[in-house]
Amino acid sequence: MPFTLRFPRLPFAILVMFVMWGTLAAMPPSAQAATGACGHRGHSRITHVVVIAFENHSYAQVLGRHAPASYFKNIAARCASATRFRAAHVPRSLPNYIAATSGHVTITGDCEPSRSCRSTSRNLFSQLGPRHWRVWAESMPGRCYAKNHGRYVPRHAPAIYYTRIRRPVCRRNMLPLPKKTPHPGRKFTWVAPNLQHDMHDGSLSQAATWLHTYLAGRRGLLRTEGYRSGHTAVFVWFDTGAGGASIRTPIPLIVLSRHTPRRHFTRPITNYQLLRTWESLFHLHCLNLACGARNLKASFHL
């Protein structure tokens, strides 16, 4: 009688588990971090918000059907994105940074902070108080630096433009971005990549590589306990479209949190809705035009 080697039959669920484990084990660590970024069942209270600001590209250029493959498209496919997010002002950058953090446009040009280029408005930073916000600016030569310097421009770090934020507070809270991704210890964190990595001067590929490292690298934000426990939300935000874009041109917006489902949000979204959402998460009163805007907590499952 021929000898037959028999193996015990494993339940189908166990076989699936082994296959999934093998697939994840074969992935590089950064890919594993991106894979588990969003879409987990349940809900956690968001206590920390991180905004990462990019420049001057339309939705079609970054996330559109004919846009090149990139890490932006990767996380947009796994998490939530908006197809009709629009700028508050064109063609300048700074007005959109001000709109997103104060609820209206009080500066209409791109200028360095000065007596003629400041905002007296109440803003999200002053609402939170000096111990609860942080601005990290890549390539900034010193704390709360107010002049253009190399690949750093203050107009991408909006806190420095508000008169309600005193210089000593700014110096404590607006810091050069370190090489290793800092963990978001404050309730609200604004991250300003330099002119190359935010796509103002650099390419989509350079920006995507930088974002991949920042979010999914070995010390990336998606690996922090705050994110993995479901208490941190990340907004990949753009100021405006490319040169010649109109106020109606859709621009990219990607939202990540542990429990944010994979979805493409097709309703119109404004900076005022984003501000209202951040204020709602922190139980703050609304500011200016954000008061008439619908918050997006339910839409993005925050």
C-alpha positions in Angstrom: 0.0 0.0 0.0 1.6 3.3 -1.0 2.5 5.7 1.8 0.5 8.9 1.8 1.6 11.9 3.8 -1.4 13.6 5.4 -1.6 17.1 6.9 -4.3 18.2 9.3 -6.9 20.4 7.7 -6.8 24.0 9.0 -9.9 26.1 9.3 -10.2 28.6 6.4 -9.9 31.6 8.7 -6.6 30.4 10.0 -5.3 29.9 6.5 -6.3 33.4 5.6 -4.6 34.8 8.7 -1.3 33.1 7.7 -1.5 34.5 4.2 -2.2 38.0 5.5 0.7 37.7 8.0 3.0 36.6 5.3 2.0 39.5 3.0 2.5 42.1 5.7 5.8 40.5 6.8 7.1 40.9 3.2 6.2 44.6 3.1 8.7 47.2 4.1 7.9 48.8 7.4 6.8 52.1 5.8 4.3 50.3 3.6 2.9 48.4 6.6 2.3 51.7 8.4 0.5 53.2 5.4 -1.6 50.0 5.0 -3.1 50.3 8.5 -3.4 54.1 8.5 -7.2 54.3 8.2 -10.5 52.4 8.1 -10.4 50.5 11.5 -13.8 49.9 13.1 -14.8 51.8 16.1 -14.3 55.4 17.1 -11.9 57.4 19.4 -12.0 60.9 20.5 -9.6 63.1 18.5 -7.4 65.1 20.9 -4.6 66.1 18.5 -4.8 67.6 15.0 -1.8 67.8 12.6 -2.0 69.9 9.4 0.7 69.4 6.8 0.6 72.3 4.3 1.5 72.0 0.5 1.4 74.5 -2.3 0.1 75.5 -5.6 -1.3 72.2 -7.2 -4.8 71.3 -8.3 -6.7 68.1 -7.5 -6.3 67.0 -11.1 -2.5 67.4 -10.8 -2.1 65.4 -7.6 -5.1 63.1 -7.2 -6.8 63.1 -10.5 -7.2 60.1 -12.8 -4.3 61.1 -15.0 -2.0 62.3 -12.2 1.1 60.2 -11.7 1.3 57.5 -9.0 2.5 59.0 -5.8 2.3 58.6 -2.0 -0.5 61.3 -2.1 -2.6 59.0 -4.3 -1.7 56.0 -2.0 -3.0 57.6 1.2 -6.0 59.2 -0.6 -7.0 55.7 -1.8 -6.7 54.2 1.7 -8.2 57.1 3.7 -10.5 60.0 3.0 -10.1 62.7 0.4 -12.2 65.6 -1.0 -12.8 66.1 -4.7 -14.3 69.6 -4.4 -12.1 71.4 -1.8 -11.5 75.0 -2.9 -9.2 77.9 -1.9 -10.5 80.9 -0.1 -8.4 83.3 -2.2 -6.4 83.2 -5.5 -3.7 83.5 -6.6 -1.7 84.2 -3.4 -0.8 81.7 -0.7 -0.9 83.6 2.5 -4.6 84.6 2.4 -5.5 80.9 2.5 -3.3 80.2 5.5 -5.0 83.1 7.3 -8.5 82.0 6.2 -7.8 78.4 7.4 -6.7 79.6 10.9 -8.9 82.7 11.5 -12.0 82.3 9.5 -11.6 85.2 7.0 -9.1 86.8 4.7 -7.5 89.8 6.3 -4.2 89.7 4.3 -4.5 89.6 0.5 -0.9 89.4 -0.6 2.3 87.3 0.0 4.4 89.4 2.3 6.8 89.1 5.2 5.4 89.9 8.7 5.5 93.7 9.2 3.3 96.5 10.5 1.6 96.6 7.1 1.3 92.8 6.9 -0.2 91.5 10.1 -3.6 90.3 11.2 -5.3 91.5 14.4 -7.9 88.8 14.1 -8.7 86.2 16.7 -7.4 82.9 15.5 -7.1 79.2 16.3 -3.7 79.6 17.9 -4.8 82.3 20.3 -8.0 80.4 21.0 -6.0 77.3 22.1 -3.6 79.3 24.2 0.2 79.2 24.3 0.6 75.7 25.6 -1.6 73.9 23.1 -0.2 74.6 19.7 3.0 74.2 17.7 4.3 75.2 14.3 7.2 73.2 12.8 8.8 75.0 9.8 11.4 73.1 7.7 14.6 75.0 6.9 13.7 77.9 9.2 17.0 79.2 10.6 15.8 80.2 14.0 12.7 80.3 16.3 9.8 82.4 15.0 12.0 83.7 12.1 10.2 86.5 10.3 12.2 86.8 7.0 12.5 84.8 3.9 15.6 82.7 4.1 16.7 80.1 1.6 13.9 77.5 1.2 12.0 78.9 4.2 9.3 81.6 3.9 7.2 82.8 6.9 4.1 83.1 4.8 3.7 79.3 5.1 3.7 79.5 8.9 0.6 81.5 9.7 0.9 81.9 13.5 3.7 84.5 13.0 1.3 86.9 11.3 -1.1 87.3 14.2 -0.7 90.3 16.6 -2.5 88.4 19.3 0.4 86.0 19.5 3.2 87.8 21.3 6.8 87.4 20.3 7.9 85.3 23.4 5.0 82.9 22.8 5.9 82.6 19.1 9.5 81.9 20.0 8.5 79.1 22.3 6.0 77.5 19.9 7.2 78.1 16.3 10.3 76.0 15.8 12.6 74.6 13.1 11.4 71.2 12.0 13.9 68.6 13.1 15.2 65.8 10.8 13.4 63.1 12.9 9.6 63.4 12.8 8.5 65.1 16.1 5.6 63.5 17.9 2.5 65.8 18.1 2.6 66.7 21.8 0.3 69.7 21.4 -3.3 69.7 20.5 -2.8 71.5 17.2 0.3 71.2 15.1 1.0 73.1 11.8 3.8 71.6 9.7 5.3 73.7 7.0 7.7 71.8 4.6 10.3 74.0 2.9 9.8 75.4 -0.6 11.1 72.3 -2.3 9.2 69.8 -0.3 5.9 71.7 -0.3 5.9 71.8 -4.2 6.2 75.6 -4.4 9.6 75.1 -6.1 10.0 71.3 -6.0 8.3 68.5 -7.8 5.4 66.2 -6.9 7.9 63.4 -6.6 10.0 65.3 -4.1 7.0 66.2 -2.0 5.6 62.7 -2.1 9.0 61.3 -0.9 9.1 63.8 1.9 5.5 63.1 3.0 6.1 59.3 2.9 9.1 59.7 5.2 7.2 62.1 7.5 4.2 59.9 7.9 5.3 56.3 7.2 9.0 56.3 7.9 10.6 54.3 10.7 9.8 57.2 13.1 6.8 58.4 11.1 3.7 60.0 12.5 1.6 57.0 11.7 3.7 54.9 14.0 3.2 57.1 17.1 1.1 55.9 19.9 -1.2 58.9 19.6 -2.0 58.0 16.0 -2.3 54.2 16.5 -4.6 54.7 19.5 -7.0 56.7 17.3 -6.5 60.1 19.0 -4.7 62.0 16.2 -6.1 63.2 12.9 -3.9 64.4 10.0 -5.0 66.8 7.4 -2.9 67.0 4.2 -3.8 70.5 3.1 -3.1 72.6 0.0 -3.4 76.3 -0.2 -4.4 76.9 -3.8 -4.2 75.6 -7.3 -1.4 76.1 -9.8 -0.8 79.5 -11.5 -3.8 80.6 -13.4 -6.2 78.5 -11.3 -9.5 80.1 -10.3 -11.3 80.2 -7.1 -13.4 77.3 -8.4 -10.5 75.0 -9.2 -10.6 71.9 -6.8 -7.4 71.4 -4.8 -6.3 68.3 -2.9 -7.4 67.6 0.7 -6.6 64.2 2.4 -7.8 63.3 5.9 -6.2 60.5 7.9 -7.2 59.1 11.3 -7.2 55.5 12.6 -11.0 55.3 12.2 -11.5 57.5 9.1 -13.1 55.3 6.4 -11.9 55.1 2.9 -14.1 57.5 1.0 -14.1 60.3 -1.6 -16.1 63.3 -0.2 -17.8 64.9 -3.2 -19.6 67.9 -1.6 -17.9 71.3 -1.8 -15.5 72.0 1.1 -14.0 75.3 2.2 -11.2 76.4 4.6 -14.0 77.7 6.9 -15.4 74.2 7.2 -12.0 72.9 8.1 -11.5 75.5 10.8 -15.0 74.8 12.2 -14.1 71.1 12.3 -10.9 71.8 14.3 -12.7 74.2 16.6 -15.4 71.6 17.2 -12.8 68.9 18.0 -11.3 71.2 20.7 -14.7 72.5 21.9 -13.9 76.1 20.9 -16.2 78.9 19.8 -16.4 79.5 16.1 -14.5 82.3 14.4 -15.8 84.7 11.7 -17.0 82.8 8.6 -16.4 79.5 10.2 -19.5 80.2 12.3 -21.7 79.7 9.2 -19.8 76.6 8.1 -20.7 73.0 8.7 -18.1 71.0 10.6 -16.9 67.8 9.0 -16.4 65.5 12.1 -19.1 63.1 11.0 -18.1 63.2 7.4 -14.5 62.0 8.2 -15.5 60.0 11.3 -13.5 62.1 13.7 
